């Protein structure tokens, strides 16, 4: 315990390390507020949960659909100009949405925000290779992952409180201010000014010709549809049952246990092969989701969500290591970015469909769909383990570090 703490302190003492964490913090906090801010803004102005779900969905769709392109651009040209262009564009779109009112106008602005989302997370992770020695990279990535996910504990609560107690407009403008701050702070770091993209090796096969990547993409489609329905079902259920103030708290509980699960997985990932750990945790993840559709919207739901998030956090670490093991050389950013394009696009469709189902049937159907999606995804991976055989071994230190580096939301 003491040695682990000492390692984290050593990373924080590295030149520019603390500044890098602090520079990314406002944007990460803003991203933790965005979805609920959009939902409450559109639902409040239109009175329609379906419209709110559609706006949230198109925002996520626009962001996820361009994630692969942004990853390719960063891999080729660097990160300075994307930040300088996208941060102001995103901030202006947020402010415009806070002044919007019509259903069509709000949905279009939500889509514009998705297209303009600055790749803050996508940009920050590679900078740690410049900041700390190689032997400290895994600790740095773990610290950065914890910092990124921890904002999700508070951000949803802040978004819910501002939206319901003040106004959704205030919540959206707060998001804009936070994005502007991160853009300014990151542009001034020495890491952003000096980072250069990884050189791509010759004769590297295209990502989509790799069967393992194809399998993970298909898994992402199934999981994305279910998880998108889940994302809209929670605020919809809270609104319909007269307890919207609990929505942020429930998402905060999930974020907390997701962080805990990831940290625990990081301590055991070197003792079990990524593929074996992935399949075992996937089954537990699917099982933990079964009670979702039957729980009351109270503290009992929080308990189920805590288990769901915990296993999801553990599963993510093994997923990143599997991706790192099977991806083509020279695609450190693109591999995760394109996979998230597929999963995120599916999730966006799930959000939009889930909003309609929640309003015309019940959000509980969406929660049930999430459980089914997790089970189907597990069956898909379990029945095609041979395709991921390259991940059925203990990863090297270099692969483990690269896997932790890709532990990001690549739409942001």
C-alpha positions as CSV (number, residue, x, y, z in Angstrom):
1,X,0.0,0.0,0.0
2,X,2.8,2.4,1.0
3,X,4.8,1.5,-2.1
4,X,1.8,2.1,-4.3
5,X,1.2,5.5,-2.7
6,X,4.8,6.4,-3.2
7,X,4.6,5.5,-6.9
8,X,1.7,7.8,-7.4
9,X,3.5,10.6,-5.5
10,X,6.6,10.1,-7.7
11,X,4.4,10.5,-10.8
12,X,2.8,13.7,-9.4
13,X,6.3,15.2,-8.8
14,X,7.3,14.7,-12.4
15,X,7.7,18.0,-14.3
16,X,4.3,19.0,-15.8
17,X,2.4,16.0,-14.4
18,X,0.1,17.8,-11.9
19,X,-0.4,20.6,-14.4
20,X,-1.5,18.1,-17.1
21,X,-4.0,16.5,-14.7
22,X,-5.4,19.8,-13.7
23,X,-5.6,21.1,-17.2
24,X,-7.7,18.2,-18.3
25,X,-10.0,18.3,-15.3
26,X,-12.4,21.0,-16.3
27,X,-13.1,19.4,-19.7
28,X,-13.6,16.0,-18.1
29,X,-16.0,17.5,-15.6
30,X,-17.9,19.1,-18.4
31,X,-18.2,15.9,-20.3
32,X,-19.6,14.3,-17.2
33,X,-22.4,16.9,-17.2
34,X,-23.2,17.0,-20.9
35,X,-25.7,14.2,-21.4
36,X,-27.9,15.0,-18.4
37,X,-27.7,18.8,-19.2
38,X,-29.0,18.1,-22.7
39,X,-31.7,15.7,-21.5
40,X,-33.1,18.1,-18.9
41,X,-32.8,21.1,-21.3
42,X,-34.8,19.4,-24.1
43,X,-37.2,17.6,-21.8
44,X,-37.9,20.8,-19.9
45,X,-38.4,22.9,-23.0
46,X,-40.5,20.4,-25.0
47,X,-42.1,18.3,-22.3
48,X,-41.1,15.2,-24.3
49,X,-38.8,12.4,-23.0
50,X,-38.6,11.1,-26.6
51,X,-37.3,14.4,-27.9
52,X,-34.8,14.5,-25.0
53,X,-33.7,11.0,-25.8
54,X,-33.3,11.9,-29.5
55,X,-31.3,15.0,-28.7
56,X,-29.0,13.1,-26.4
57,X,-28.7,10.3,-28.9
58,X,-27.8,12.5,-31.9
59,X,-25.2,14.3,-29.8
60,X,-23.6,11.0,-28.9
61,X,-24.0,9.8,-32.5
62,X,-22.2,12.8,-33.9
63,X,-19.4,12.4,-31.5
64,X,-18.9,8.7,-31.9
65,X,-19.3,8.8,-35.7
66,X,-16.3,11.2,-35.9
67,X,-14.2,9.5,-33.2
68,X,-12.2,7.4,-35.7
69,X,-11.6,10.3,-38.0
70,X,-10.3,12.4,-35.1
71,X,-8.1,9.5,-34.0
72,X,-6.6,9.3,-37.5
73,X,-6.1,13.0,-37.7
74,X,-4.2,13.1,-34.3
75,X,-2.1,10.0,-35.3
76,X,-1.0,11.9,-38.4
77,X,-0.9,15.6,-37.6
78,X,-0.7,16.0,-33.8
79,X,-3.1,17.6,-31.4
80,X,-2.4,21.3,-31.2
81,X,-4.7,22.6,-34.0
82,X,-7.7,20.2,-33.2
83,X,-7.8,21.6,-29.7
84,X,-7.6,25.2,-30.9
85,X,-10.4,24.7,-33.4
86,X,-12.8,22.4,-31.6
87,X,-12.7,23.9,-28.1
88,X,-14.1,27.3,-29.3
89,X,-16.6,25.6,-31.6
90,X,-17.9,23.3,-28.9
91,X,-18.1,26.1,-26.4
92,X,-20.1,28.3,-28.8
93,X,-22.5,25.4,-29.6
94,X,-23.1,24.9,-25.9
95,X,-23.9,28.5,-25.4
96,X,-26.2,28.6,-28.4
97,X,-28.1,25.6,-27.1
98,X,-28.6,27.3,-23.8
99,X,-30.5,30.0,-25.6
100,X,-32.4,27.7,-27.9
101,X,-36.0,26.7,-27.4
102,X,-37.6,24.8,-30.4
103,X,-37.4,21.0,-30.6
104,X,-35.8,21.0,-34.0
105,X,-33.4,23.7,-33.1
106,X,-32.2,22.0,-29.9
107,X,-31.7,18.6,-31.7
108,X,-29.7,20.3,-34.4
109,X,-27.5,22.1,-31.9
110,X,-27.0,18.9,-29.9
111,X,-25.8,17.2,-33.1
112,X,-23.4,20.2,-33.8
113,X,-22.0,19.8,-30.3
114,X,-21.2,16.2,-31.0
115,X,-19.3,17.0,-34.3
116,X,-17.3,19.7,-32.5
117,X,-16.4,17.7,-29.3
118,X,-12.7,18.4,-28.6
119,X,-10.7,15.2,-28.3
120,X,-9.4,16.1,-24.8
121,X,-9.1,12.5,-23.5
122,X,-7.8,11.3,-26.8
123,X,-5.1,14.0,-26.6
124,X,-4.0,13.8,-23.0
125,X,-3.1,10.1,-22.7
126,X,-0.2,10.1,-25.2
127,X,1.3,13.1,-23.4
128,X,2.2,10.9,-20.3
129,X,4.9,9.2,-22.4
130,X,6.6,12.6,-22.5
131,X,6.0,13.3,-18.8
132,X,7.2,10.3,-16.9
133,X,9.9,7.6,-17.3
134,X,8.8,4.3,-19.0
135,X,8.8,2.4,-15.8
136,X,6.3,4.8,-14.3
137,X,3.9,4.9,-17.3
138,X,1.5,2.3,-16.0
139,X,1.2,4.2,-12.7
140,X,0.7,7.4,-14.6
141,X,-2.0,5.9,-16.8
142,X,-3.8,4.4,-13.7
143,X,-3.7,7.8,-12.0
144,X,-5.0,9.5,-15.1
145,X,-7.8,6.9,-15.5
146,X,-8.8,7.4,-11.9
147,X,-8.8,11.1,-12.3
148,X,-10.9,10.9,-15.4
149,X,-13.5,8.5,-14.0
150,X,-13.7,10.2,-10.6
151,X,-15.3,13.3,-12.0
152,X,-18.2,11.1,-12.9
153,X,-19.0,10.8,-9.2
154,X,-19.8,14.5,-8.9
155,X,-20.5,15.8,-12.4
156,X,-23.9,14.1,-12.8
157,X,-25.0,15.4,-9.4
158,X,-23.9,18.9,-10.4
159,X,-25.7,18.7,-13.7
160,X,-28.9,17.4,-12.1
161,X,-28.8,20.0,-9.4
162,X,-28.1,22.9,-11.7
163,X,-30.7,21.8,-14.2
164,X,-33.5,21.2,-11.7
165,X,-32.7,23.8,-9.0
166,X,-31.5,26.6,-11.2
167,X,-32.0,25.9,-14.9
168,X,-30.7,23.6,-17.7
169,X,-29.4,26.7,-19.4
170,X,-27.1,27.4,-16.5
171,X,-25.8,23.8,-16.6
172,X,-25.0,24.1,-20.3
173,X,-23.2,27.4,-19.9
174,X,-21.2,25.9,-17.0
175,X,-20.1,23.1,-19.4
176,X,-19.0,25.7,-21.9
177,X,-17.0,27.6,-19.4
178,X,-15.2,24.5,-18.2
179,X,-14.4,23.5,-21.8
180,X,-12.9,26.9,-22.5
181,X,-10.7,26.6,-19.4
182,X,-9.3,23.2,-20.4
183,X,-8.6,24.4,-23.9
184,X,-6.6,27.4,-22.6
185,X,-4.7,25.3,-19.9
186,X,-3.8,22.4,-22.2
187,X,-2.6,24.7,-25.0
188,X,-0.1,26.2,-22.5
189,X,1.4,22.8,-21.4
190,X,4.9,21.9,-22.8
191,X,3.7,18.4,-23.5
192,X,1.1,19.6,-26.1
193,X,3.7,21.8,-27.8
194,X,6.3,19.0,-28.1
195,X,4.3,15.8,-28.7
196,X,4.7,14.1,-32.1
197,X,2.5,11.3,-33.5
198,X,3.7,7.7,-33.6
199,X,5.3,6.6,-36.8
200,X,3.3,4.0,-38.7
201,X,5.1,0.9,-39.8
202,X,5.1,-0.1,-43.5
203,X,2.9,-3.0,-44.6
204,X,0.6,-2.5,-41.6
205,X,-2.7,-4.2,-42.5
206,X,-5.8,-2.1,-42.4
207,X,-7.6,-2.3,-39.0
208,X,-10.8,-3.7,-40.5
209,X,-9.0,-6.7,-42.1
210,X,-8.1,-8.0,-38.7
211,X,-10.7,-10.6,-37.7
212,X,-10.2,-9.9,-34.0
213,X,-11.1,-6.2,-34.6
214,X,-14.1,-7.3,-36.6
215,X,-15.3,-9.4,-33.7
216,X,-14.8,-6.6,-31.2
217,X,-16.7,-4.3,-33.5
218,X,-19.7,-6.7,-33.7
219,X,-19.6,-7.0,-29.9
220,X,-19.6,-3.2,-29.7
221,X,-22.7,-3.0,-31.9
222,X,-24.7,-5.3,-29.6
223,X,-23.3,-3.8,-26.4
224,X,-23.7,-0.3,-27.7
225,X,-27.4,-0.7,-28.5
226,X,-28.2,-2.1,-25.0
227,X,-26.0,0.4,-23.2
228,X,-27.5,3.3,-25.1
229,X,-31.0,2.2,-24.1
230,X,-29.8,2.0,-20.5
231,X,-28.3,5.5,-20.5
232,X,-31.6,7.0,-21.4
233,X,-33.7,4.6,-19.3
234,X,-32.3,5.9,-16.0
235,X,-33.2,9.6,-16.4
236,X,-36.5,8.6,-18.1
237,X,-37.5,6.3,-15.2
238,X,-36.5,8.9,-12.6
239,X,-38.6,11.6,-14.4
240,X,-41.6,9.3,-14.8
241,X,-41.5,8.1,-11.2
242,X,-41.2,11.7,-9.8
243,X,-37.6,11.3,-8.6
244,X,-35.4,13.1,-11.2
245,X,-33.2,14.3,-8.3
246,X,-31.9,10.8,-7.8
247,X,-30.6,10.4,-11.4
248,X,-27.4,12.2,-10.8
249,X,-26.8,10.3,-7.6
250,X,-27.3,7.0,-9.3
251,X,-24.8,7.9,-12.1
252,X,-22.4,9.1,-9.4
253,X,-22.6,5.7,-7.6
254,X,-21.9,4.0,-10.9
255,X,-18.9,6.2,-11.6
256,X,-17.5,5.5,-8.1
257,X,-17.7,1.8,-8.4
258,X,-16.4,1.9,-12.0
259,X,-13.3,3.6,-10.7
260,X,-12.9,1.0,-7.9
261,X,-13.3,-1.9,-10.3
262,X,-10.7,-0.5,-12.7
263,X,-8.2,0.0,-9.9
264,X,-8.7,-3.5,-8.6
265,X,-8.4,-5.0,-12.1
266,X,-5.2,-3.1,-12.7
267,X,-3.7,-4.9,-9.7
268,X,-4.6,-8.4,-11.0
269,X,-4.3,-8.0,-14.7
270,X,-0.7,-9.1,-14.7
271,X,-1.7,-12.4,-13.0
272,X,-4.3,-13.6,-15.5
273,X,-4.5,-13.5,-19.3
274,X,-6.7,-10.7,-20.7
275,X,-8.9,-13.1,-22.6
276,X,-9.6,-15.3,-19.6
277,X,-10.2,-12.4,-17.3
278,X,-12.4,-10.8,-20.0
279,X,-14.7,-13.8,-20.4
280,X,-15.0,-14.5,-16.6
281,X,-15.9,-10.9,-15.8
282,X,-18.2,-10.6,-18.8
283,X,-20.3,-13.4,-17.4
284,X,-20.5,-11.8,-14.0
285,X,-21.3,-8.4,-15.6
286,X,-24.2,-9.9,-17.5
287,X,-25.5,-11.7,-14.4
288,X,-25.3,-8.5,-12.3
289,X,-27.6,-6.7,-14.9
290,X,-30.5,-9.2,-14.7
291,X,-32.3,-7.5,-11.7
292,X,-32.2,-4.0,-13.5
293,X,-35.7,-4.0,-15.0
294,X,-37.4,-5.2,-11.8
295,X,-35.9,-2.8,-9.2
296,X,-37.6,0.2,-7.6
297,X,-36.2,3.6,-8.4
298,X,-34.6,4.0,-4.9
299,X,-31.5,2.8,-2.9
300,X,-32.1,-0.8,-4.1
301,X,-31.5,0.4,-7.7
302,X,-28.2,2.0,-6.5
303,X,-27.0,-1.4,-5.1
304,X,-27.6,-3.1,-8.5
305,X,-26.0,-0.3,-10.4
306,X,-23.0,-0.4,-8.0
307,X,-22.4,-4.1,-8.9
308,X,-23.0,-3.5,-12.6
309,X,-20.5,-0.6,-12.6
310,X,-17.9,-2.5,-10.6
311,X,-17.8,-5.5,-13.0
312,X,-17.9,-3.0,-15.9
313,X,-14.8,-1.2,-14.6
314,X,-12.9,-4.5,-14.2
315,X,-14.0,-5.7,-17.6
316,X,-12.8,-2.5,-19.3
317,X,-9.2,-3.1,-18.2
318,X,-9.1,-6.5,-19.8
319,X,-10.8,-5.2,-22.9
320,X,-8.1,-2.6,-23.4
321,X,-5.4,-5.2,-23.0
322,X,-7.2,-7.4,-25.6
323,X,-7.4,-4.6,-28.0
324,X,-3.7,-3.8,-27.5
325,X,-2.8,-7.4,-28.2
326,X,-4.8,-7.8,-31.4
327,X,-4.5,-4.4,-33.0
328,X,-2.2,-3.7,-36.0
329,X,1.1,-2.0,-35.4
330,X,1.0,1.8,-35.6
331,X,-2.7,2.2,-34.7
332,X,-2.3,3.1,-31.0
333,X,-5.0,5.8,-31.2
334,X,-7.0,4.7,-34.2
335,X,-7.8,1.2,-33.0
336,X,-9.7,2.4,-29.9
337,X,-11.1,5.4,-31.7
338,X,-12.6,3.3,-34.5
339,X,-14.0,0.7,-32.2
340,X,-15.6,3.4,-30.2
341,X,-17.0,4.9,-33.4
342,X,-18.8,1.6,-33.9
343,X,-20.0,1.1,-30.3
344,X,-20.7,4.8,-29.8
345,X,-22.8,4.9,-32.9
346,X,-24.8,1.9,-31.8
347,X,-25.2,3.5,-28.4
348,X,-26.5,6.6,-30.0
349,X,-29.1,4.6,-31.9
350,X,-30.0,2.8,-28.6
351,X,-30.5,6.2,-26.8
352,X,-32.8,7.5,-29.5
353,X,-34.9,4.3,-29.7
354,X,-34.8,4.0,-25.9
355,X,-36.2,7.5,-25.6
356,X,-39.2,6.5,-27.7
357,X,-39.7,3.2,-25.9
358,X,-39.5,5.0,-22.5
359,X,-42.2,7.5,-23.4
360,X,-44.6,5.2,-25.2
361,X,-44.1,1.9,-23.3
362,X,-41.8,2.0,-20.2
363,X,-38.1,2.6,-19.4
364,X,-38.0,-0.8,-17.9
365,X,-38.1,-2.4,-21.3
366,X,-34.9,-0.5,-22.0
367,X,-33.3,-1.8,-18.9
368,X,-34.3,-5.3,-19.9
369,X,-32.8,-4.7,-23.3
370,X,-29.5,-3.8,-21.7
371,X,-29.4,-7.1,-19.8
372,X,-30.1,-9.0,-22.9
373,X,-27.4,-7.1,-24.8
374,X,-24.8,-8.0,-22.1
375,X,-25.8,-11.7,-22.3
376,X,-25.6,-11.8,-26.1
377,X,-22.3,-10.0,-26.1
378,X,-20.9,-12.5,-23.6
379,X,-22.1,-15.4,-25.7
380,X,-20.5,-13.9,-28.8
381,X,-17.1,-13.5,-27.2
382,X,-17.2,-16.9,-25.5
383,X,-18.1,-18.7,-28.7
384,X,-15.3,-17.0,-30.7
385,X,-12.4,-17.1,-28.2
386,X,-10.0,-18.5,-30.7
387,X,-10.3,-15.3,-32.7
388,X,-8.8,-13.5,-29.7
389,X,-6.1,-16.1,-29.0
390,X,-3.3,-13.5,-29.2
391,X,-4.7,-12.1,-26.0
392,X,-4.7,-15.4,-24.2
393,X,-1.4,-14.8,-22.4
394,X,0.0,-12.5,-19.8
395,X,0.8,-9.1,-21.4
396,X,4.3,-7.7,-21.5
397,X,5.0,-4.5,-19.6
398,X,5.0,-2.5,-22.8
399,X,1.6,-3.9,-23.9
400,X,0.1,-3.4,-20.4
401,X,1.2,0.2,-20.5
402,X,-0.2,0.8,-24.0
403,X,-3.5,-0.8,-22.9
404,X,-3.8,1.6,-20.0
405,X,-3.0,4.4,-22.3
406,X,-6.1,3.6,-24.4
407,X,-8.4,3.6,-21.4
408,X,-10.3,6.6,-22.5
409,X,-13.6,7.8,-23.9
410,X,-12.4,8.5,-27.4
411,X,-15.4,10.7,-28.4
412,X,-14.1,13.4,-26.0
